[in-house]
Amino acid sequence: MTATSFCRPLLLGIGLLTATLASAEKPAVKVIADLLYKDGEKLSQYETERCKLDLYLPAEKKDFPTLVWLHGGGITGGSKNGAHQADIARHFASAGIAVASINYRLSPKAEFPAYIQDTAAAFAWVKKHIATHGGDAGRVFLGGHSAGAYLALMAGLDDQYLAAQGLKLSDIAGLVPVAGQTLTHYTIRQERGLPKKRLIADLAAPIYHARKDAPPMLILYADEDMALRAEENELLAAALRDEGHPKIMVKKIKNRDHGSVAHNMAKPGDAGFQQVIKFIQSIDP
């Protein structure tokens, strides 16, 4: 037997062992795609197209918390199938936190408050169904990035949207807005025919609904975020504290911009990812 022929099975064995160890180190994630979170005969074709979610489940765990996550895109674009979304969801699921990645109707095809109503409907669906997939219905969180953060805040602060689903704000275990607008969203300003940069805080602004009994909240934004984004997030935090909100955390993530503050959550060791994990783990079941 030559040295080469002797080494081949040895190298093959080492390769198989390495692959097995790598597989063992990366927890399995189960994905269930394109679940319709609204039903009924009155749904429009656009609702049946957009009102869907993907579940990313920790395959080998039970009674796990779940993060309902909304993509960004200015309320005019974006998708749960877009770049980074699946990687972010898989990273959380591999850490033991399920993710429901949500699509919602977009402007101008849908206008305020349709996309917030979709957010509440998606949260209600997850709240109702996650136990059948092994999750803890008492620990369902709501969050998102940019426009998704705005939608999460609106559904988590203005109680009319969850009330329409038969739920209360206290049914949200916690809110995780990442780099969201807290004034009236600029797309809504444009829907009204107003200048995009005109600052407004009315019924369509999360800060308008600041309240003491809001869910626990982790506010994240980037040190190199969009213009006014840091100030809007700090202003919301100040308004909540002024109302007497008992559990709010604000974290500025260093070396990040508006996109990477969320997108880098797909990467091991990311600071924003670690903050979200810590926050979710801090909420008592």
ROGU-712835 format. One line per 10 residues: for each residue x negated, y negated, z negated of N, C-alpha, C, CB. Coordinates in steps of 0.1 Angstrom, whole numbers. Atoms other than C-alpha are relative to their C-alpha. Glycine has a CB too. Example, Ala and Ser with C-alpha at 12.3 -4.5 7.8 and 13.67 -1.06 7.14 Angstrom:
<pts>
-9 12 0 -123 45 -78 -9 -12 0 10 0 -12 | 9 11 0 -137 11 -71 8 -11 -8 -4 -5 14
</pts>
This chain:
<pts>
-9 12 0 0 0 0 -9 -12 0 10 0 -12 | 8 12 -1 -14 -34 10 4 -9 -11 1 -7 13 | -3 10 10 -15 -63 -14 12 -8 4 -12 -10 -2 | -11 8 -5 10 -81 8 13 8 -3 -1 -3 14 | -13 -8 1 36 -52 7 3 2 -15 -2 13 6 | -2 -1 14 31 -49 -31 6 -13 -6 -13 3 -7 | -5 13 6 38 -86 -37 14 -4 5 -10 -11 5 | -13 4 -5 69 -88 -16 12 3 -9 3 7 13 | -11 -3 10 92 -69 -40 -1 -8 -13 1 14 -3 | 3 8 12 76 -88 -69 6 -14 2 -14 0 -4
-5 14 -3 83 -122 -52 15 0 1 -7 -5 12 | -14 0 -2 118 -111 -43 7 1 -14 4 12 8 | -6 -1 14 125 -101 -80 -1 -13 -7 -8 10 -8 | 2 13 6 111 -134 -92 10 -10 5 -14 -6 2 | -9 9 -6 133 -153 -67 14 3 -5 0 2 15 | -13 -4 5 164 -134 -78 2 -4 -15 3 15 1 | 0 4 14 156 -140 -115 2 -15 -1 -12 4 -7 | -1 14 0 151 -177 -108 14 -5 4 -10 -7 9 | -13 4 -4 184 -180 -90 11 4 -10 4 8 13 | -9 -4 11 202 -161 -118 -1 -10 -11 -3 14 -5
2 9 11 187 -184 -144 6 -14 3 -15 -1 -4 | -5 13 -4 196 -215 -124 15 0 -1 -4 -4 14 | -15 -1 0 232 -202 -120 5 0 -15 4 13 7 | -4 -1 14 234 -195 -158 -1 -13 -6 -9 10 -7 | 2 13 6 221 -230 -166 11 -10 4 -13 -5 3 | -10 9 -6 249 -246 -145 13 6 -2 -3 -3 15 | -13 -6 3 283 -239 -160 9 -1 12 7 -8 -11 | -8 -1 -11 309 -228 -135 12 -11 -1 6 14 1 | -10 10 -1 335 -254 -123 11 6 10 -5 -13 5 | -11 -4 -9 369 -244 -109 7 -12 6 10 9 -8
-7 11 -6 385 -267 -84 13 4 6 -10 -6 11 | -14 -2 -6 422 -269 -75 3 -13 7 11 4 -10 | -1 12 -8 427 -294 -46 14 -3 4 -9 1 12 | -12 5 -7 456 -315 -33 13 4 -7 0 5 14 | -13 -3 7 482 -310 -60 8 -13 0 -3 4 -15 | -10 11 -1 512 -333 -55 5 -3 -14 12 3 10 | -4 3 14 518 -352 -87 13 -7 -1 -11 -9 -6 | -13 5 -1 551 -366 -76 9 10 7 1 -14 7 | -9 -8 -8 582 -347 -65 13 -7 1 1 14 -7 | -13 6 -2 617 -354 -54 3 -3 14 2 -12 -9
-4 2 -14 636 -359 -22 -2 -14 4 15 4 1 | 0 15 -4 632 -397 -23 -15 -4 3 5 -8 -11 | 14 4 -2 594 -396 -18 -2 -4 15 -10 11 -3 | 3 4 -14 582 -415 13 -11 9 6 -4 -15 1 | 11 -8 -6 559 -398 38 -13 -5 -5 1 -2 15 | 13 5 5 531 -421 25 -2 5 -14 1 -16 0 | 2 -6 13 537 -409 -10 -5 14 0 13 -2 -8 | 4 -14 -1 535 -373 0 -14 2 6 9 8 9 | 14 0 -5 502 -381 18 -10 -4 -11 -1 -9 12 | 10 5 9 485 -401 -10 2 4 -14 2 -15 1
-2 -3 15 500 -390 -43 -4 14 -3 15 -3 -4 | 5 -13 2 478 -360 -47 -12 -2 -9 -4 7 13 | 12 0 9 450 -351 -72 -7 14 2 4 -2 -14 | 8 -12 1 422 -326 -75 -4 3 -14 -13 -1 9 | 4 -4 13 415 -307 -107 -14 6 0 11 9 -7 | 13 -6 2 379 -300 -117 0 6 -14 -12 -10 3 | -2 -6 13 381 -275 -146 -13 7 -5 12 10 0 | 11 -8 6 354 -261 -169 5 15 0 -4 -4 -15 | -6 -13 -3 359 -225 -158 -1 10 -12 -8 7 12 | 2 -9 11 347 -208 -190 3 -6 -13 -14 5 0
-4 6 12 362 -230 -216 15 -2 -2 -7 -14 -2 | -14 3 2 396 -236 -232 1 -12 -10 6 13 -7 | -3 11 9 412 -265 -250 -10 -12 2 0 4 -15 | 9 11 -3 390 -290 -232 7 -13 2 -8 4 13 | -6 13 -3 396 -327 -229 0 -2 15 -7 -12 -7 | -2 2 -14 406 -341 -195 -1 -15 2 13 5 6 | 1 14 -4 396 -374 -178 8 -2 13 -14 -4 1 | -7 4 -12 422 -387 -153 -8 -12 6 15 -4 -3 | 10 9 -6 399 -406 -129 5 -6 14 -14 7 2 | -4 7 -12 408 -432 -102 -11 -6 7 11 -10 -4
10 5 -8 385 -441 -74 1 -15 2 -1 7 14 | -1 15 -4 376 -477 -64 2 -2 14 -14 -6 -4 | -3 3 -14 380 -495 -32 9 -12 2 6 11 7 | -7 12 -1 397 -528 -39 15 1 2 -5 -8 12 | -15 -3 -2 432 -512 -39 3 1 15 9 -10 -7 | -2 0 -14 428 -513 -1 -6 12 7 -4 -13 7 | 7 -12 -6 406 -482 5 -5 9 -11 -12 -5 8 | 5 -10 10 388 -453 -11 8 13 0 -1 -6 -13 | -7 -13 1 397 -417 -17 -7 9 -10 0 7 14 | 6 -11 9 392 -388 -41 -10 8 7 12 8 -6
9 -8 -8 374 -372 -12 -12 -8 5 7 5 12 | 11 8 -4 350 -401 -8 -13 4 -6 3 -14 -4 | 13 -2 5 313 -402 -14 -1 -2 -15 -10 -9 6 | 2 1 14 303 -395 -50 11 6 -9 -3 -14 -5 | -11 -3 9 338 -386 -63 -1 14 -5 13 -2 7 | 1 -14 4 334 -348 -63 -12 2 -9 -1 9 13 | 12 -2 8 299 -350 -77 2 -5 -14 -12 -7 6 | -3 5 13 310 -372 -106 9 10 -7 7 -14 1 | -10 -9 6 340 -349 -113 -7 13 -5 11 3 9 | 7 -12 3 318 -318 -112 -10 -1 -12 -8 6 12
10 2 11 292 -333 -135 8 0 -14 -7 -13 2 | -8 0 13 319 -340 -162 5 14 -3 11 -10 1 | -6 -13 2 335 -306 -157 -11 10 -5 6 6 12 | 11 -8 4 301 -289 -161 -4 -3 -15 -12 -1 9 | 2 3 14 298 -307 -194 12 3 -9 -4 -15 -1 | -11 -4 8 331 -294 -206 12 -9 0 -4 2 -14 | -11 10 -1 354 -323 -197 6 2 14 -5 -14 -2 | -6 -1 -12 379 -316 -170 3 -14 6 14 8 -1 | -3 13 -7 386 -343 -144 11 3 10 -13 -5 8 | -11 1 -10 418 -350 -125 -4 -12 9 14 -1 -6
4 10 -9 406 -370 -95 12 -4 9 -12 4 9 | -13 4 -4 434 -391 -82 0 -9 13 7 -9 -10 | -3 9 -11 446 -406 -49 12 -8 -4 1 7 14 | -12 8 3 472 -434 -50 2 -9 13 -2 -9 -13 | -3 8 -12 489 -456 -25 -8 -13 0 15 -4 0 | 9 11 -2 469 -485 -11 8 -12 6 -11 4 9 | -4 12 -7 476 -521 -1 -7 -2 13 -3 -13 -10 | -13 7 0 489 -535 22 12 9 3 0 -11 10 | -12 -9 -3 510 -504 30 9 1 -12 -6 14 4 | -8 1 13 521 -505 -7 -5 -12 -7 -2 13 -9
3 13 7 522 -536 -28 3 2 -15 8 -11 5 | -2 0 14 522 -543 -65 14 1 -4 -6 -14 -7 | 9 -8 9 531 -525 -87 -1 15 4 5 -1 -14 | -1 -14 -5 533 -493 -65 -12 9 -5 2 1 15 | 12 -8 3 497 -482 -72 -1 2 -15 -12 -7 6 | 0 -2 14 501 -487 -109 10 11 -4 3 -13 -8 | -10 -11 2 533 -466 -109 -6 14 4 13 -3 9 | 6 -13 -4 513 -439 -91 -10 4 -11 -8 -2 14 | 10 -3 11 486 -441 -118 8 6 -12 -7 -13 -5 | -7 -6 11 512 -435 -145 6 13 3 12 -10 -4
-5 -13 -4 528 -407 -126 -10 11 0 7 -1 14 | 11 -9 0 495 -390 -121 -4 4 -14 -12 -5 7 | 3 -3 14 487 -393 -158 10 9 -6 -2 -13 -8 | -11 -8 5 521 -379 -167 0 14 5 14 -6 3 | 1 -14 -6 516 -349 -144 -11 8 -7 -3 -1 15 | 11 -7 7 483 -341 -160 3 3 -14 -13 -9 1 | -5 -2 14 497 -346 -195 9 13 -1 7 -12 -5 | -10 -11 1 525 -321 -187 -6 13 4 11 -4 10 | 4 -13 -6 505 -295 -168 -14 5 -4 0 -1 15 | 14 -4 2 469 -294 -181 -1 12 -9 -8 -12 -6
0 -12 10 477 -269 -209 0 13 8 11 -1 -10 | -1 -13 -8 486 -243 -182 -13 3 7 11 -2 10 | 13 -3 -5 451 -247 -169 -11 1 -10 -4 -12 10 | 10 -2 11 434 -243 -203 -3 -12 -7 -12 6 6 | 4 12 6 432 -279 -213 8 -4 -12 0 -12 9 | -6 5 12 442 -298 -245 9 -12 4 -10 -3 -11 | -9 11 -4 473 -319 -237 -1 -12 -9 14 5 1 | 2 11 10 465 -340 -268 -12 -9 3 0 5 -13 | 13 8 -3 432 -352 -253 -1 -2 15 -12 8 -5 | 0 4 -14 440 -366 -219 -4 -15 1 13 3 7
5 14 -1 420 -398 -211 3 -6 14 -16 0 -3 | -3 6 -12 425 -423 -184 -11 -10 4 14 -7 0 | 10 9 -4 398 -441 -165 -2 -1 15 -13 4 -6 | 2 2 -14 384 -452 -132 -11 -10 2 12 -4 8 | 10 9 -4 359 -473 -113 5 -12 8 -12 7 7 | -3 12 -8 364 -509 -100 15 -1 1 -6 1 14 | -15 1 -1 400 -510 -86 6 11 -8 4 2 15 | -5 -11 8 405 -476 -103 1 -4 -15 -8 12 2 | 0 4 13 395 -492 -136 11 -10 -3 -13 -7 -4 | -11 9 2 420 -520 -131 13 7 -1 1 -10 13
-13 -8 1 448 -495 -125 1 7 -13 1 10 12 | 0 -7 13 438 -475 -156 4 -10 -11 -13 7 -2 | -3 10 10 439 -507 -176 15 -4 0 -9 -12 1 | -14 5 -1 473 -518 -163 9 11 -6 3 -3 14 | -9 -10 5 489 -484 -170 -3 3 -14 -3 13 8 | 4 -3 14 471 -482 -204 3 -12 -9 -14 4 -1 | -3 12 8 481 -517 -216 14 -5 2 -10 -11 4 | -14 4 -3 515 -525 -200 8 12 -1 2 -7 14 | -6 -13 4 537 -499 -216 12 4 9 5 0 -14 | -12 -3 -9 565 -501 -189 -3 11 9 4 -13 7
3 -10 -10 547 -478 -165 0 14 -6 -14 -3 6 | -1 -13 7 543 -449 -189 14 3 -5 -10 1 -11 | -13 -2 4 577 -455 -203 9 5 11 6 -14 -5 | -8 -5 -11 592 -449 -169 -3 15 3 -4 -7 13 | 3 -15 -1 575 -414 -171 4 7 -13 -15 2 3 | -4 -6 13 589 -408 -206 -12 2 -10 5 14 3 | 12 -1 9 555 -414 -223 -2 -14 -7 -12 4 8 | 4 12 7 540 -439 -247 -15 -3 2 3 1 -15 | 14 3 -1 506 -457 -247 -8 10 -9 -3 -14 -4 | 7 -9 9 497 -434 -276 -3 14 6 7 1 -13
2 -12 -6 499 -405 -253 -14 1 8 11 4 10 | 13 1 -5 466 -417 -238 -10 1 -11 -2 -14 8 | 10 -2 10 437 -404 -258 -10 -11 0 -7 14 2 | 10 11 -1 414 -432 -246 0 -5 14 -13 5 -5 | 1 7 -13 408 -456 -218 -15 -2 3 7 -13 1 | 14 1 -4 375 -456 -198 -1 -8 13 -6 14 2 | 1 9 -12 375 -486 -174 -15 -3 3 8 -13 -1 | 14 2 -4 342 -489 -154 0 -11 10 -7 13 5 | 2 11 -9 335 -523 -139 13 -5 7 -10 3 11 | -13 4 -5 372 -532 -135 3 -15 -1 10 8 -7
-5 13 2 389 -565 -130 10 0 -11 7 -6 13 | -10 1 12 408 -577 -161 9 -12 2 -8 -1 -13 | -10 10 -4 424 -607 -145 9 6 11 -7 -13 5 | -8 -5 -11 450 -604 -118 -9 4 12 11 -10 4 | 9 -6 -10 434 -582 -91 0 -9 12 3 14 3 | 0 9 -12 422 -602 -61 8 5 12 -15 -2 4 | -9 -5 -11 441 -579 -37 14 -4 -3 -2 15 1 | -14 5 3 473 -588 -55 1 -15 2 3 3 -15 | 0 15 -3 464 -625 -52 2 -1 15 -13 -7 -4 | -2 1 -15 461 -619 -14 13 5 4 -11 8 6
-14 -4 -4 494 -600 -13 10 -11 -2 4 12 -9 | -9 12 2 510 -632 -26 -3 -11 9 -1 -4 -15 | 4 11 -9 493 -653 0 -9 -10 -6 12 -6 5 | 9 10 8 469 -669 -25 -15 3 3 3 2 -15 | 15 -2 -3 431 -674 -21 -5 12 -9 -7 -13 -3 | 6 -11 7 411 -643 -32 -7 -5 -13 -9 7 9 | 8 4 12 390 -663 -56 8 -9 -10 -12 -8 5 | -8 7 10 418 -681 -74 2 9 -12 14 -5 6 | 0 -8 13 416 -669 -110 14 -1 -6 -10 -5 -10 | -14 -1 6 450 -658 -124 0 11 -10 11 2 11
-2 -11 10 460 -639 -155 15 -1 -4 -9 -3 -13 | -14 -1 2 497 -631 -153 4 14 -3 8 -6 12 | -4 -13 3 518 -600 -156 -7 11 7 15 1 4 | 8 -9 -8 495 -583 -131 -14 1 -5 1 -3 15 | 13 1 5 465 -589 -153 -1 9 -13 -5 -14 -3 | 1 -8 12 453 -563 -179 -2 -9 -12 -13 9 1 | 2 9 12 442 -592 -202 13 -6 -5 -10 -11 3 | -13 5 4 477 -605 -202 7 9 -10 9 -2 12 | -6 -10 8 487 -573 -220 -8 5 -12 4 12 9 | 8 -4 11 460 -572 -246 8 2 -13 -11 -10 -3
-9 -4 11 475 -555 -277 -8 8 -10 12 7 5 | 6 -7 11 465 -541 -311 1 15 2 6 -5 -13 | -3 -15 0 481 -507 -304 -4 6 13 14 2 -2 | 5 -6 -12 463 -501 -271 -8 13 -3 -8 -10 9 | 9 -12 3 445 -467 -268 -14 -4 -3 1 10 12 | 14 3 1 409 -465 -279 -6 -2 13 -7 12 -7 | 5 5 -13 387 -480 -252 -15 -1 0 6 -13 4 | 14 1 -4 352 -477 -237 0 -8 12 -7 13 1 | 1 8 -11 345 -506 -214 -15 0 5 4 -15 -3 | 13 0 -6 315 -502 -191 -1 -9 12 -4 15 5
3 8 -12 299 -526 -166 -15 0 2 6 -14 -1 | 14 -1 -3 266 -530 -149 -7 -14 -3 -2 3 15 | 7 12 2 239 -555 -157 -2 -8 13 -14 3 -6 | 1 7 -12 238 -564 -120 13 1 8 -12 5 9 | -14 -2 -6 276 -562 -114 4 -11 9 10 2 -12 | -5 11 -9 297 -583 -91 2 -13 -8 14 4 5 | -2 13 7 302 -620 -98 13 0 -8 1 -11 11 | -10 1 10 324 -626 -128 4 13 -6 12 -6 7 | -5 -12 5 328 -589 -135 -4 3 -15 -5 12 9 | 5 -1 14 307 -589 -167 9 -9 -9 -14 -3 -1
-8 10 8 326 -620 -179 14 5 -2 -1 -13 6 | -14 -4 1 360 -605 -172 1 12 -10 5 5 14 | -1 -11 9 352 -573 -191 -3 -4 -14 -11 10 4 | 2 5 14 338 -592 -221 12 -8 -5 -13 -8 0 | -12 7 3 368 -614 -220 12 9 -5 5 -9 11 | -10 -9 4 392 -585 -222 -4 6 -14 1 12 10 | 4 -6 13 372 -570 -251 2 -11 -11 -15 3 0 | -3 11 10 374 -604 -269 14 -1 -3 -6 -13 5 | -14 1 2 411 -606 -264 6 12 -8 7 -1 14 | -4 -11 8 416 -571 -277 -4 -1 -15 -6 13 6
5 2 14 395 -578 -308 8 -11 -7 -15 -4 0 | -8 11 5 415 -610 -313 14 5 -4 1 -11 9 | -13 -6 3 447 -589 -313 -1 10 -12 5 7 12 | 2 -10 11 431 -566 -340 -1 14 5 12 -1 -9 | 2 -14 -5 424 -536 -318 -11 7 -8 -4 0 16 | 9 -5 10 406 -512 -341 -12 8 7 7 9 -9 | 11 -9 -6 385 -491 -316 -3 -3 14 4 15 -1 | 4 4 -13 369 -508 -287 -15 0 1 6 -13 4 | 15 0 -2 333 -503 -274 -2 -6 14 -6 14 -1 | 4 6 -13 317 -524 -246 -15 3 2 2 -15 -1
14 -3 -3 285 -512 -230 -4 -5 14 -2 15 0 | 6 4 -13 264 -529 -203 -11 9 4 -6 -15 -1 | 9 -10 -5 245 -503 -183 -11 -7 7 7 11 8 | 11 7 -6 210 -515 -174 -4 7 13 -12 1 -9 | 5 -5 -13 195 -511 -139 11 6 9 -11 10 -2 | -12 -5 -8 229 -506 -123 6 -12 7 10 7 -8 | -9 10 -6 250 -526 -98 14 5 0 -5 -2 15 | -14 -3 1 287 -525 -92 3 14 5 8 -10 9 | -3 -14 -4 286 -492 -73 -7 10 -8 -5 1 15 | 8 -11 6 258 -473 -90 4 2 -15 -14 -3 1
-4 -2 14 273 -479 -125 9 12 -2 6 -13 -6 | -9 -12 0 299 -453 -116 -7 12 8 13 -3 6 | 5 -11 -9 282 -433 -88 -11 8 -7 -5 -6 13 | 11 -7 7 251 -425 -109 5 9 -11 -10 -10 -5 | -5 -10 10 274 -407 -134 -1 14 5 14 -4 -3 | 2 -13 -6 269 -378 -110 -14 6 -3 3 0 15 | 14 -4 2 232 -376 -120 -3 4 -14 -9 -11 5 | 3 -4 13 218 -358 -150 -8 -12 -7 -10 12 0 | 7 10 8 207 -381 -178 5 -14 2 -14 0 2 | -5 13 -3 227 -411 -165 6 -6 -13 11 0 10
-4 7 12 233 -437 -193 15 -1 -1 -7 -13 -1 | -14 2 0 269 -444 -183 7 13 -3 5 -6 13 | -5 -13 3 277 -407 -182 -1 4 -14 -7 11 9 | 2 -3 14 263 -402 -216 9 -8 -9 -15 -2 -4 | -10 8 8 284 -431 -230 14 6 1 -1 -15 5 | -14 -5 -2 316 -416 -216 1 13 -8 3 3 15 | 0 -13 8 307 -381 -231 1 -3 -15 -12 8 3 | 0 3 15 300 -397 -265 13 -5 -4 -11 -10 -2 | -13 6 3 332 -417 -264 11 11 -1 4 -10 10 | -10 -11 0 354 -387 -255 -2 9 -12 -1 8 13
3 -9 11 337 -366 -281 4 -6 -14 -14 5 0 | -2 7 12 343 -393 -307 15 0 -4 -5 -14 1 | -14 1 3 381 -391 -304 5 13 -6 8 -2 14 | -4 -12 8 396 -367 -329 11 7 8 5 -3 -14 | -11 -8 -6 418 -339 -314 13 -3 -6 -3 15 0
</pts>
